[in-house]
């Protein structure tokens, strides 16, 4: 928005010329979202505490999590607000991709908000029924597909990291993959959000990688040099990604162990859902399985646990998701969290390596 109003003044005030650079607006969006999260984080936590929006702890969860009961939750609301404000301020308002991402963020966030609200209202860890949540996520994802078809030529092909010549045309089956990636990522991030600061750093590393890819794919010279198909307009996704990283950094200030606030489903479903949409738009769907490896492992641990118990009556892990397994095996929470952070950083570096190693 600032570019739209202020860039024309660059003919008279040369400093406004920087608004044309995506790199400048990406960093500006990151700093703006960070400041919003940092400045309003404390007051938001106190307000949530006053109105009784405290975490409801699962009765069958690890015993050391009982102390978390009553900790303010739904911190994702502040993150989403910071992301939306920072993105709109620094984005190219004519870019349809960013508006679709904002719609996805708000939509999945609203589903998460409903889940959080029901948990707090009923003082129960159950919240929104799983089948209802799945239906809402499916309807929202179909709406996103429609928007991409309406305003963009949605590509039905699937590319693979490290293999530039392997391209699969999935045809209409691509829509099923679209649903699987977006809904799966949303719920995988939600499953990972079970310890202080555990989910938010992998979210940041994933968006950091996609910010680089967005910039490369949106730039004809860079994409040609690295032998990618140029995708005009996708560079603006870097601005959105910068806002996500900034808001997440500000949130982590309060969410690191011992957490003063939790993001809640409003944050985890919102960020997870929009992460899946970013992967789809940039045509880097398979890459998400690499850079989001922490989320993949967390989700697979739950699936494995459920399938094993139903088929043979035995549990593979002491508790799922897998971070709880390590917790019950004696690892302290900060050790688990930091080790998962390290893994997410290494996976992000591997993902960035696919830019050249193809």
Secondary structure, 3 states (H helix, E strand, C coil): CHHHHHHHHHHCCHHHHHHHCHHHHHHHHHHHHHHHHHHHHHHHHHHHHHCCCECCCCCCCCHHHHHHCCCECCCHHHHHHHHHHHHHHHCCCCCHHHHHHHHHHHHHHHHHHHHHHHHHHHCCCCCCCHHHHHHHHHHHHHHHHHHHHHHCCCCCEEEECCEEEEEEECCCHHHHHHHHHHHHHHHHHHHHCCCCCHHHHHHHHHHHHHHHHHHHHCCHHHHHHCCCCCCCCHHHHHHHHHHHHHHHHHHHHHHCCCCCCCCHHHHHHHHHHHHHHHHHHCCCHHHHHHHCHHHHHHHHHHHHHHHHHHHHCCCCCCCCCHHHHHHHCCCCHHHHHHHHHHHHHHHHHHHHHCCCCC
